[in-house]
Amino acid sequence: MPADTTQRTETAAASELQTLIVVSGAHLISHLHIMVLPVLLPLLKDHMNVGFFELGLALTAFNVVSGLTQAPMGFMVDRIGARTVLVAGLLLGGLAFVSLGLLNFYAWLIVAALLAGLANCVYHPADYALLTDGISEDRIGRAFSVHTFAGFAGSAIAPLLLLGLAAAGGLSSSLIAAGVTAWLMAAVVFLMPAAHRARRASAVGAAKASAVLTPEVLGLTVFFTLLALSHSAMYSFSIVALIAGHGVTLAGATAALTAYLVGAAVGVLAGGPLADKTRRHGDVAAAGFALSATIALAIATLTLSVAVLVMAMGLAGFLFGIIQPARDMLVRRAAPPGSAGRVFGIVSTGFNIGGIVGPLLFGWLMDNGAPRAIFGMAVGFMVVTALFALFEERRPRWQA
């Protein structure tokens, strides 16, 4: 290979690695911010002297605003550029939590939650547009896996980081620190080399006449909603469902959930190379959900020991993780040229829909004394999700 060709290849690879690190760092911050209010709820309750219902309104405000604005933000990404939108989101998210640290009374909590929800809507469309434009075809699956892993890592470090800062310096210090991290990340994104700018400009030009509300994109929005519902059952309500339905201790149920989260993180990294090696991403997702449904069915119907529950939840998490890059590849395949931001923005709305519906449904099941039905519902959602994935794999692809 000629020396100049080798040098260009190495330069391109270095640029791709830098893009991946920066965008994944922003994704980590987004998940850290998603966890700020849930993690600090007990401290906020005591400090503001309000009930959990009032605090729940703040969480609802966050999710509703994020859900309503995610699709429009995808169009904004494709119009003015992903880097600009991502920097703005990071700055706004930082402002939400720094201001709450300085003005930590209940009325401002609602305002801060609205601001944070608006900031949260930028990450999926902006991140995936940057990755789609900046990573070569033969490495994009692994890039998606690293990006998703970074988000999981942000969620995982949030409790220790936020509660540790609160213990050391108080509630305000924890909130301000969470906001400042976003401002620092915004500076890093802003200083990212400008190679993306030209590529995004040409992509936007190609996308002006593209229709993105195709049956494939709408179907993937339903797919994301089902995926969120499945994950919510296994993640959000697993501790209380295992305690009430299987009689395990809090420590045992926590160990099972931890195994699920660790398994998911490992699975995401394993799923990246798999996504790069195959084009049958719908079949990969369907197989993963079918196997997960089998595990969830066993948890719902059998009386398992704690050790077996931990292993089962860990395997279910691994399977959930391994399909994430395949999921992202399905969306990328559905996006017409230059429209990755708006397509990812539209389909990611499914996460918000699932995040709003799931807790209400699963909470109703718990209130009516049906903890094992949590996992039974997960089975149903996983089976339907697997069927959707098989259908999406066989749907005629968008043609330019």
C-alpha positions as a Python dict, from the first residue, in 0.01 Angstrom:
ca = {
    (1, 'M'): (0, 0, 0),
    (2, 'P'): (145, 344, -94),
    (3, 'A'): (268, 555, 195),
    (4, 'D'): (23, 839, 129),
    (5, 'T'): (-270, 596, 123),
    (6, 'T'): (-155, 442, 448),
    (7, 'Q'): (-124, 785, 607),
    (8, 'R'): (-473, 885, 495),
    (9, 'T'): (-613, 560, 634),
    (10, 'E'): (-442, 613, 969),
    (11, 'T'): (-560, 974, 983),
    (12, 'A'): (-918, 867, 910),
    (13, 'A'): (-903, 598, 1178),
    (14, 'A'): (-770, 847, 1434),
    (15, 'S'): (-1046, 1093, 1345),
    (16, 'E'): (-1309, 821, 1384),
    (17, 'L'): (-1169, 720, 1723),
    (18, 'Q'): (-1175, 1079, 1842),
    (19, 'T'): (-1534, 1120, 1724),
    (20, 'L'): (-1637, 800, 1900),
    (21, 'I'): (-1474, 902, 2229),
    (22, 'V'): (-1628, 1250, 2228),
    (23, 'V'): (-1979, 1140, 2130),
    (24, 'S'): (-1973, 850, 2376),
    (25, 'G'): (-1862, 1090, 2649),
    (26, 'A'): (-2165, 1308, 2576),
    (27, 'H'): (-2387, 999, 2592),
    (28, 'L'): (-2242, 910, 2933),
    (29, 'I'): (-2331, 1259, 3057),
    (30, 'S'): (-2686, 1225, 2922),
    (31, 'H'): (-2746, 907, 3122),
    (32, 'L'): (-2585, 1062, 3430),
    (33, 'H'): (-2835, 1348, 3400),
    (34, 'I'): (-3127, 1109, 3353),
    (35, 'M'): (-3037, 956, 3689),
    (36, 'V'): (-2986, 1280, 3885),
    (37, 'L'): (-3343, 1327, 4005),
    (38, 'P'): (-3423, 956, 4068),
    (39, 'V'): (-3102, 908, 4268),
    (40, 'L'): (-3146, 1226, 4474),
    (41, 'L'): (-3520, 1185, 4537),
    (42, 'P'): (-3484, 1103, 4909),
    (43, 'L'): (-3263, 1407, 4966),
    (44, 'L'): (-3489, 1633, 4762),
    (45, 'K'): (-3791, 1510, 4959),
    (46, 'D'): (-3634, 1596, 5293),
    (47, 'H'): (-3489, 1927, 5174),
    (48, 'M'): (-3806, 2053, 5005),
    (49, 'N'): (-4048, 1894, 5252),
    (50, 'V'): (-4275, 1754, 4979),
    (51, 'G'): (-4419, 1411, 4909),
    (52, 'F'): (-4320, 1151, 4653),
    (53, 'F'): (-4623, 1244, 4442),
    (54, 'E'): (-4492, 1601, 4403),
    (55, 'L'): (-4147, 1465, 4321),
    (56, 'G'): (-4304, 1224, 4074),
    (57, 'L'): (-4450, 1522, 3889),
    (58, 'A'): (-4097, 1643, 3824),
    (59, 'L'): (-4000, 1306, 3674),
    (60, 'T'): (-4315, 1307, 3463),
    (61, 'A'): (-4237, 1659, 3342),
    (62, 'F'): (-3889, 1546, 3239),
    (63, 'N'): (-4017, 1249, 3037),
    (64, 'V'): (-4310, 1425, 2876),
    (65, 'V'): (-4101, 1718, 2754),
    (66, 'S'): (-3827, 1487, 2628),
    (67, 'G'): (-4081, 1271, 2448),
    (68, 'L'): (-4260, 1561, 2281),
    (69, 'T'): (-3942, 1730, 2161),
    (70, 'Q'): (-3719, 1441, 2055),
    (71, 'A'): (-3860, 1404, 1703),
    (72, 'P'): (-3859, 1780, 1626),
    (73, 'M'): (-3502, 1795, 1756),
    (74, 'G'): (-3405, 1528, 1505),
    (75, 'F'): (-3520, 1761, 1226),
    (76, 'M'): (-3320, 2041, 1387),
    (77, 'V'): (-3009, 1821, 1389),
    (78, 'D'): (-3037, 1760, 1015),
    (79, 'R'): (-3104, 2129, 947),
    (80, 'I'): (-2836, 2311, 1150),
    (81, 'G'): (-2592, 2031, 1233),
    (82, 'A'): (-2552, 1774, 1506),
    (83, 'R'): (-2253, 1936, 1677),
    (84, 'T'): (-2438, 2266, 1733),
    (85, 'V'): (-2744, 2091, 1873),
    (86, 'L'): (-2538, 1863, 2098),
    (87, 'V'): (-2343, 2157, 2245),
    (88, 'A'): (-2669, 2343, 2309),
    (89, 'G'): (-2820, 2040, 2482),
    (90, 'L'): (-2519, 1996, 2708),
    (91, 'L'): (-2521, 2364, 2801),
    (92, 'L'): (-2894, 2357, 2877),
    (93, 'G'): (-2866, 2038, 3082),
    (94, 'G'): (-2583, 2192, 3281),
    (95, 'L'): (-2790, 2505, 3340),
    (96, 'A'): (-3084, 2297, 3465),
    (97, 'F'): (-2887, 2126, 3741),
    (98, 'V'): (-2654, 2411, 3837),
    (99, 'S'): (-2956, 2638, 3876),
    (100, 'L'): (-3137, 2373, 4082),
    (101, 'G'): (-2831, 2351, 4307),
    (102, 'L'): (-2850, 2726, 4363),
    (103, 'L'): (-3230, 2755, 4376),
    (104, 'N'): (-3330, 2426, 4535),
    (105, 'F'): (-3695, 2489, 4615),
    (106, 'Y'): (-3989, 2291, 4475),
    (107, 'A'): (-4117, 2534, 4211),
    (108, 'W'): (-3772, 2553, 4056),
    (109, 'L'): (-3744, 2174, 4066),
    (110, 'I'): (-4029, 2160, 3815),
    (111, 'V'): (-3864, 2426, 3599),
    (112, 'A'): (-3530, 2244, 3615),
    (113, 'A'): (-3697, 1914, 3524),
    (114, 'L'): (-3855, 2080, 3218),
    (115, 'L'): (-3519, 2224, 3113),
    (116, 'A'): (-3342, 1891, 3169),
    (117, 'G'): (-3608, 1709, 2969),
    (118, 'L'): (-3562, 1951, 2680),
    (119, 'A'): (-3186, 1904, 2699),
    (120, 'N'): (-3223, 1526, 2704),
    (121, 'C'): (-3406, 1524, 2371),
    (122, 'V'): (-3095, 1621, 2174),
    (123, 'Y'): (-2868, 1327, 2254),
    (124, 'H'): (-3002, 1041, 2045),
    (125, 'P'): (-3056, 1235, 1721),
    (126, 'A'): (-2734, 1434, 1753),
    (127, 'D'): (-2515, 1145, 1870),
    (128, 'Y'): (-2632, 903, 1605),
    (129, 'A'): (-2604, 1164, 1329),
    (130, 'L'): (-2242, 1230, 1428),
    (131, 'L'): (-2160, 860, 1442),
    (132, 'T'): (-2338, 783, 1114),
    (133, 'D'): (-2146, 1060, 937),
    (134, 'G'): (-1813, 1007, 1111),
    (135, 'I'): (-1761, 629, 1134),
    (136, 'S'): (-1686, 404, 839),
    (137, 'E'): (-1929, 133, 735),
    (138, 'D'): (-1712, -157, 850),
    (139, 'R'): (-1681, -19, 1206),
    (140, 'I'): (-2018, 143, 1267),
    (141, 'G'): (-2166, -154, 1457),
    (142, 'R'): (-1882, -151, 1708),
    (143, 'A'): (-1911, 227, 1735),
    (144, 'F'): (-2279, 195, 1822),
    (145, 'S'): (-2194, -65, 2087),
    (146, 'V'): (-1932, 157, 2254),
    (147, 'H'): (-2175, 451, 2245),
    (148, 'T'): (-2450, 249, 2412),
    (149, 'F'): (-2204, 106, 2667),
    (150, 'A'): (-2104, 461, 2762),
    (151, 'G'): (-2469, 539, 2836),
    (152, 'F'): (-2497, 231, 3058),
    (153, 'A'): (-2178, 338, 3235),
    (154, 'G'): (-2325, 682, 3303),
    (155, 'S'): (-2628, 523, 3467),
    (156, 'A'): (-2411, 286, 3667),
    (157, 'I'): (-2180, 551, 3815),
    (158, 'A'): (-2461, 796, 3895),
    (159, 'P'): (-2567, 665, 4239),
    (160, 'L'): (-2215, 639, 4377),
    (161, 'L'): (-2104, 972, 4230),
    (162, 'L'): (-2411, 1179, 4315),
    (163, 'L'): (-2471, 1038, 4662),
    (164, 'G'): (-2098, 1053, 4738),
    (165, 'L'): (-2086, 1421, 4643),
    (166, 'A'): (-2402, 1488, 4845),
    (167, 'A'): (-2252, 1317, 5150),
    (168, 'A'): (-1930, 1516, 5117),
    (169, 'G'): (-2067, 1859, 5028),
    (170, 'G'): (-2445, 1854, 5051),
    (171, 'L'): (-2732, 1832, 4803),
    (172, 'S'): (-2646, 2159, 4629),
    (173, 'S'): (-2287, 2050, 4565),
    (174, 'S'): (-2404, 1727, 4403),
    (175, 'L'): (-2649, 1908, 4174),
    (176, 'I'): (-2398, 2176, 4074),
    (177, 'A'): (-2130, 1917, 4001),
    (178, 'A'): (-2371, 1724, 3778),
    (179, 'G'): (-2437, 2042, 3582),
    (180, 'V'): (-2072, 2144, 3552),
    (181, 'T'): (-1979, 1807, 3401),
    (182, 'A'): (-2214, 1886, 3111),
    (183, 'W'): (-2055, 2227, 3057),
    (184, 'L'): (-1710, 2068, 3045),
    (185, 'M'): (-1835, 1810, 2795),
    (186, 'A'): (-1991, 2088, 2585),
    (187, 'A'): (-1647, 2250, 2555),
    (188, 'V'): (-1496, 1919, 2440),
    (189, 'V'): (-1767, 1872, 2175),
    (190, 'F'): (-1728, 2231, 2056),
    (191, 'L'): (-1353, 2183, 2014),
    (192, 'M'): (-1393, 1857, 1821),
    (193, 'P'): (-1221, 1887, 1479),
    (194, 'A'): (-1442, 2043, 1214),
    (195, 'A'): (-1438, 1755, 964),
    (196, 'H'): (-1797, 1682, 1052),
    (197, 'R'): (-1915, 2026, 958),
    (198, 'A'): (-1865, 1982, 584),
    (199, 'R'): (-2001, 1631, 586),
    (200, 'R'): (-2311, 1737, 773),
    (201, 'A'): (-2369, 2028, 539),
    (202, 'S'): (-2363, 1802, 233),
    (203, 'A'): (-2582, 1549, 407),
    (204, 'V'): (-2838, 1812, 498),
    (205, 'G'): (-2853, 1920, 137),
    (206, 'A'): (-2923, 1561, 31),
    (207, 'A'): (-3194, 1523, 292),
    (208, 'K'): (-3411, 1824, 205),
    (209, 'A'): (-3635, 1629, -26),
    (210, 'S'): (-3633, 1308, 173),
    (211, 'A'): (-3950, 1187, 341),
    (212, 'V'): (-3869, 1020, 671),
    (213, 'L'): (-4212, 928, 805),
    (214, 'T'): (-4200, 601, 613),
    (215, 'P'): (-4378, 282, 725),
    (216, 'E'): (-4036, 145, 818),
    (217, 'V'): (-3957, 438, 1048),
    (218, 'L'): (-4301, 430, 1208),
    (219, 'G'): (-4266, 56, 1258),
    (220, 'L'): (-3931, 107, 1427),
    (221, 'T'): (-4091, 363, 1661),
    (222, 'V'): (-4332, 90, 1772),
    (223, 'F'): (-4034, -145, 1800),
    (224, 'F'): (-3854, 100, 2032),
    (225, 'T'): (-4169, 138, 2243),
    (226, 'L'): (-4196, -239, 2289),
    (227, 'L'): (-3825, -260, 2365),
    (228, 'A'): (-3862, 8, 2634),
    (229, 'L'): (-4158, -174, 2788),
    (230, 'S'): (-3963, -502, 2798),
    (231, 'H'): (-3662, -334, 2955),
    (232, 'S'): (-3875, -142, 3204),
    (233, 'A'): (-4027, -465, 3336),
    (234, 'M'): (-3688, -629, 3382),
    (235, 'Y'): (-3515, -319, 3516),
    (236, 'S'): (-3744, -73, 3691),
    (237, 'F'): (-3968, -316, 3883),
    (238, 'S'): (-3753, -628, 3915),
    (239, 'I'): (-3644, -567, 4276),
    (240, 'V'): (-3994, -522, 4418),
    (241, 'A'): (-4133, -799, 4195),
    (242, 'L'): (-3867, -1048, 4304),
    (243, 'I'): (-3914, -964, 4672),
    (244, 'A'): (-4294, -990, 4657),
    (245, 'G'): (-4320, -1273, 4405),
    (246, 'H'): (-4025, -1495, 4494),
    (247, 'G'): (-3972, -1414, 4859),
    (248, 'V'): (-3607, -1320, 4814),
    (249, 'T'): (-3435, -1064, 5032),
    (250, 'L'): (-3358, -708, 4926),
    (251, 'A'): (-2992, -807, 4894),
    (252, 'G'): (-3080, -1101, 4671),
    (253, 'A'): (-3309, -894, 4449),
    (254, 'T'): (-3047, -620, 4425),
    (255, 'A'): (-2787, -878, 4324),
    (256, 'A'): (-3020, -1002, 4051),
    (257, 'L'): (-3072, -651, 3915),
    (258, 'T'): (-2699, -583, 3931),
    (259, 'A'): (-2636, -900, 3732),
    (260, 'Y'): (-2887, -782, 3472),
    (261, 'L'): (-2718, -442, 3437),
    (262, 'V'): (-2367, -586, 3423),
    (263, 'G'): (-2481, -848, 3174),
    (264, 'A'): (-2636, -577, 2957),
    (265, 'A'): (-2315, -374, 2955),
    (266, 'V'): (-2105, -676, 2857),
    (267, 'G'): (-2362, -777, 2597),
    (268, 'V'): (-2350, -436, 2431),
    (269, 'L'): (-1976, -467, 2375),
    (270, 'A'): (-2018, -820, 2241),
    (271, 'G'): (-2296, -710, 2009),
    (272, 'G'): (-2084, -452, 1825),
    (273, 'P'): (-1858, -695, 1633),
    (274, 'L'): (-2163, -914, 1565),
    (275, 'A'): (-2347, -616, 1412),
    (276, 'D'): (-2048, -548, 1185),
    (277, 'K'): (-2030, -909, 1068),
    (278, 'T'): (-2392, -953, 962),
    (279, 'R'): (-2655, -761, 769),
    (280, 'R'): (-2941, -961, 922),
    (281, 'H'): (-2980, -727, 1217),
    (282, 'G'): (-3351, -792, 1256),
    (283, 'D'): (-3288, -1164, 1291),
    (284, 'V'): (-3020, -1098, 1556),
    (285, 'A'): (-3264, -882, 1754),
    (286, 'A'): (-3543, -1140, 1717),
    (287, 'A'): (-3322, -1424, 1838),
    (288, 'G'): (-3207, -1223, 2138),
    (289, 'F'): (-3562, -1134, 2241),
    (290, 'A'): (-3687, -1489, 2189),
    (291, 'L'): (-3420, -1623, 2424),
    (292, 'S'): (-3484, -1341, 2673),
    (293, 'A'): (-3856, -1424, 2667),
    (294, 'T'): (-3775, -1784, 2757),
    (295, 'I'): (-3574, -1669, 3058),
    (296, 'A'): (-3842, -1421, 3169),
    (297, 'L'): (-4104, -1697, 3138),
    (298, 'A'): (-3901, -1916, 3371),
    (299, 'I'): (-3874, -1633, 3624),
    (300, 'A'): (-4249, -1567, 3599),
    (301, 'T'): (-4363, -1927, 3643),
    (302, 'L'): (-4097, -2114, 3842),
    (303, 'T'): (-3974, -2084, 4199),
    (304, 'L'): (-3601, -2032, 4156),
    (305, 'S'): (-3323, -2006, 4409),
    (306, 'V'): (-3144, -1675, 4450),
    (307, 'A'): (-2835, -1809, 4274),
    (308, 'V'): (-3039, -1922, 3975),
    (309, 'L'): (-3230, -1593, 3967),
    (310, 'V'): (-2904, -1399, 3960),
    (311, 'M'): (-2772, -1612, 3674),
    (312, 'A'): (-3101, -1589, 3485),
    (313, 'M'): (-3118, -1211, 3519),
    (314, 'G'): (-2752, -1179, 3416),
    (315, 'L'): (-2812, -1385, 3102),
    (316, 'A'): (-3127, -1188, 3021),
    (317, 'G'): (-2928, -866, 3056),
    (318, 'F'): (-2653, -1000, 2830),
    (319, 'L'): (-2908, -1088, 2561),
    (320, 'F'): (-3071, -746, 2595),
    (321, 'G'): (-2732, -581, 2555),
    (322, 'I'): (-2616, -784, 2258),
    (323, 'I'): (-2909, -673, 2043),
    (324, 'Q'): (-2859, -300, 2102),
    (325, 'P'): (-2609, -244, 1817),
    (326, 'A'): (-2833, -452, 1586),
    (327, 'R'): (-3124, -228, 1689),
    (328, 'D'): (-2926, 82, 1597),
    (329, 'M'): (-2823, -70, 1265),
    (330, 'L'): (-3189, -128, 1179),
    (331, 'V'): (-3258, 241, 1233),
    (332, 'R'): (-2951, 345, 1037),
    (333, 'R'): (-3063, 126, 748),
    (334, 'A'): (-3407, 289, 754),
    (335, 'A'): (-3270, 644, 735),
    (336, 'P'): (-3256, 808, 391),
    (337, 'P'): (-2924, 985, 316),
    (338, 'G'): (-2868, 1287, 538),
    (339, 'S'): (-3163, 1216, 768),
    (340, 'A'): (-3005, 1012, 1050),
    (341, 'G'): (-3080, 1284, 1307),
    (342, 'R'): (-3450, 1309, 1236),
    (343, 'V'): (-3499, 932, 1199),
    (344, 'F'): (-3323, 853, 1527),
    (345, 'G'): (-3518, 1138, 1687),
    (346, 'I'): (-3849, 993, 1570),
    (347, 'V'): (-3786, 631, 1666),
    (348, 'S'): (-3632, 726, 2002),
    (349, 'T'): (-3967, 877, 2096),
    (350, 'G'): (-4068, 515, 2150),
    (351, 'F'): (-3838, 508, 2454),
    (352, 'N'): (-4031, 795, 2609),
    (353, 'I'): (-4367, 635, 2532),
    (354, 'G'): (-4254, 313, 2695),
    (355, 'G'): (-4108, 508, 2984),
    (356, 'I'): (-4443, 674, 3051),
    (357, 'V'): (-4671, 372, 3000),
    (358, 'G'): (-4453, 102, 3158),
    (359, 'P'): (-4433, 233, 3517),
    (360, 'L'): (-4809, 290, 3525),
    (361, 'L'): (-4883, -62, 3400),
    (362, 'F'): (-4631, -238, 3621),
    (363, 'G'): (-4719, -28, 3923),
    (364, 'W'): (-5085, -126, 3875),
    (365, 'L'): (-4984, -494, 3868),
    (366, 'M'): (-4788, -455, 4191),
    (367, 'D'): (-5073, -269, 4361),
    (368, 'N'): (-5307, -555, 4265),
    (369, 'G'): (-5085, -825, 4411),
    (370, 'A'): (-4947, -971, 4085),
    (371, 'P'): (-4567, -936, 4110),
    (372, 'R'): (-4493, -1239, 3891),
    (373, 'A'): (-4711, -1084, 3620),
    (374, 'I'): (-4437, -820, 3581),
    (375, 'F'): (-4217, -1085, 3422),
    (376, 'G'): (-4516, -1233, 3242),
    (377, 'M'): (-4579, -897, 3078),
    (378, 'A'): (-4210, -880, 2988),
    (379, 'V'): (-4251, -1215, 2809),
    (380, 'G'): (-4541, -1080, 2607),
    (381, 'F'): (-4359, -762, 2510),
    (382, 'M'): (-4044, -956, 2417),
    (383, 'V'): (-4234, -1198, 2194),
    (384, 'V'): (-4408, -915, 2012),
    (385, 'T'): (-4076, -730, 1982),
    (386, 'A'): (-3913, -1039, 1831),
    (387, 'L'): (-4193, -1066, 1575),
    (388, 'F'): (-4153, -698, 1490),
    (389, 'A'): (-3779, -746, 1442),
    (390, 'L'): (-3838, -1038, 1204),
    (391, 'F'): (-4086, -826, 1009),
    (392, 'E'): (-3849, -528, 991),
    (393, 'E'): (-3573, -754, 859),
    (394, 'R'): (-3797, -860, 570),
    (395, 'R'): (-3954, -520, 498),
    (396, 'P'): (-3847, -370, 163),
    (397, 'R'): (-3566, -123, 229),
    (398, 'W'): (-3573, 247, 153),
    (399, 'Q'): (-3438, 321, -191),
    (400, 'A'): (-3274, 648, -297),
}
